[in-house]
Amino acid sequence: QHNNSLLLSLSPFSHTPVFPKKMIHFLLLISRQGKVRLSKFYTHHATSQRPHTTKTITNLILSRPSSSSSKLCNILEYEGDKKLVFRRYASLYFIMCIDASDNELLAMELIQHFVEILDSYFDNVCELDLIFNFHKAYYLLDEVFLNGELVESSKKAVLRVCYAQDTLSETSGSAVSGVP
C-alpha cells in the first residue's frame, strides 16, 4: 500500500513502514574564510556533531585549489555512502550532501536554482545580504527545499510567496507600532 499523506509505504514482507530516502542530507553555505553563513540539516545529525561535521567539510572544501585553471571536480565522496556536491559563487561555497546513488548533476542544478532565487530576491545577492538577512535566506531555503527534497521548482512562485511574506511583515509591523 502507498499512503501519500505520510509519504511512507508498507514493505510487502512486513508491516513496518519504509521511509523514502532523502535526496539532500544537508546544505551548507560557507564563505572563503570558513564562516558558516547558512546551514540546514535534513537527516538526523546529533546537534553536538553538527559543528564537527561542518568544520570537517569546510576544511575539505577550502583546502582544494580554487583557481579558475584548476580542473578539479566539484563532487567529493563523503563517509562512503554520501557525496558532497559544491559550487563556488563569488565568495560563497554552496555545499550539498547527497546519497552516493543520487544524481550529482541534479544536485548541481538544485544549487543553481537556489542561487538564482537568492539572486533575484536580494537583487544580485552577496555575502552581506546573507549575514544581515539570514532569516530571509532561511525562509527562501524552506520555500525551495523541505525535508531534503525540492518542493518548488518555480522561481516566480517562491519569490511571490516571499514578497507576500515581506508585505505581511511590514503591514503587521506598522500596525503594532501605530504607524499607518
C-alpha positions in Angstrom: 0.0 0.0 0.0 1.1 3.6 -0.5 0.0 6.4 1.7 0.6 9.8 0.1 -0.3 11.8 3.1 2.5 10.3 5.2 5.0 9.7 2.4 5.6 6.1 3.5 4.7 2.7 2.4 4.5 -0.7 4.0 7.0 -3.3 3.0 5.4 -6.2 1.2 7.2 -8.6 3.5 6.4 -7.0 6.8 4.1 -4.4 8.4 6.9 -2.0 9.2 6.9 1.4 7.4 9.6 2.0 4.8 10.5 5.7 4.6 11.8 7.0 1.4 15.5 8.1 1.3 16.2 11.8 1.4 17.9 13.4 -1.6 19.6 16.1 0.4 21.2 15.3 3.8 22.3 18.9 4.4 23.0 22.1 2.7 25.8 24.5 3.8 26.8 28.0 2.7 30.4 28.7 3.7 32.5 31.8 3.0 36.0 31.6 1.7 37.2 32.4 5.2 35.4 29.3 6.5 32.5 31.1 8.2 29.2 29.3 8.0 26.5 31.6 6.5 23.7 29.1 6.3 23.3 25.5 7.3 20.3 23.2 7.2 20.3 19.5 8.1 17.5 17.3 6.7 18.6 14.0 8.1 19.5 13.2 11.7 22.8 14.6 12.8 23.2 14.9 16.6 23.3 18.6 17.4 26.7 18.1 19.1 28.1 16.5 15.9 27.0 19.3 13.5 29.9 21.7 14.3 32.4 18.9 13.8 30.7 17.8 10.5 30.6 21.4 9.3 34.3 22.0 10.2 35.4 18.8 8.5 33.6 19.7 5.3 34.8 23.3 5.4 38.4 22.1 5.7 37.9 19.6 2.9 36.4 22.1 0.5 38.6 25.1 1.3 41.8 23.0 1.1 41.2 22.3 -2.6 42.7 24.7 -5.2 40.1 27.2 -6.3 41.8 28.9 -9.2 39.9 29.0 -12.5 42.7 27.0 -14.1 42.1 24.1 -11.7 40.4 21.1 -13.3 39.3 19.5 -10.1 35.8 18.1 -9.8 33.1 19.7 -7.6 31.9 16.3 -6.4 33.6 14.5 -3.5 32.9 11.2 -1.8 32.0 11.6 1.8 31.7 9.0 4.5 31.5 6.2 1.9 27.8 6.4 1.3 27.4 10.1 0.6 28.7 12.7 -1.8 29.4 16.4 -1.4 28.4 18.4 -4.4 29.6 22.0 -4.2 29.9 25.1 -6.3 31.5 28.5 -5.6 29.7 31.7 -6.4 31.8 34.8 -5.7 32.9 34.4 -2.1 30.5 31.7 -1.0 30.6 27.9 -1.4 27.2 26.2 -1.7 27.6 22.6 -0.5 25.0 19.9 -0.7 25.4 16.4 0.8 23.5 13.7 -1.1 23.4 9.9 -1.2 26.1 8.2 -3.2 23.5 6.8 -5.6 21.9 10.2 -6.3 22.4 12.2 -9.4 25.2 14.8 -8.9 24.2 16.9 -11.9 20.7 17.2 -10.4 22.2 18.4 -7.2 24.3 21.0 -9.1 21.1 22.2 -10.7 19.4 22.4 -7.4 22.2 24.6 -6.1 22.0 26.7 -9.2 18.2 27.0 -8.7 18.6 28.2 -5.1 21.3 30.7 -6.1 19.1 32.1 -8.8 16.3 32.6 -6.3 18.6 34.3 -3.8 20.0 36.4 -6.6 16.5 37.5 -7.7 15.3 38.2 -4.2 18.3 40.1 -3.0 18.9 41.8 -6.4 22.4 40.4 -7.0 23.0 38.6 -3.7 26.2 39.0 -1.8 27.6 37.6 1.4 26.4 40.6 3.4 22.8 40.0 2.3 23.0 36.6 3.9 24.6 37.9 7.1 22.2 40.7 7.7 19.1 39.0 6.3 19.8 35.4 7.4 16.1 34.9 8.4 15.0 35.7 4.9 17.6 33.4 3.4 16.3 30.6 5.6 12.8 31.4 4.6 13.7 31.2 0.9 15.5 27.9 1.6 12.5 26.5 3.3 10.3 27.5 0.4 12.5 25.7 -2.1 13.6 22.6 -0.1 11.6 20.8 2.5 12.6 17.6 4.3 15.6 17.1 2.0 13.6 17.4 -1.3 12.8 20.0 -3.8 9.2 21.3 -3.2 9.1 24.3 -5.5 10.8 24.4 -8.9 9.2 27.7 -10.0 11.3 30.7 -9.1 8.4 33.0 -9.6 6.2 31.0 -7.2 8.9 31.1 -4.5 9.5 34.8 -5.0 5.8 35.6 -5.0 5.3 33.8 -1.6 8.4 35.6 -0.1 7.3 39.0 -1.3 3.8 38.4 0.2 5.5 37.4 3.4 7.5 40.6 3.4 4.3 42.7 2.7 2.6 40.9 5.6 5.5 41.5 7.9 5.6 45.2 7.0 1.9 45.5 7.4 1.8 43.8 10.8 4.9 45.7 11.9 3.3 49.1 11.2 0.1 48.1 12.8 1.9 47.2 16.0 3.9 50.4 16.1 0.9 52.5 15.3 2.3 53.9 12.1 -0.2 53.8 9.3 
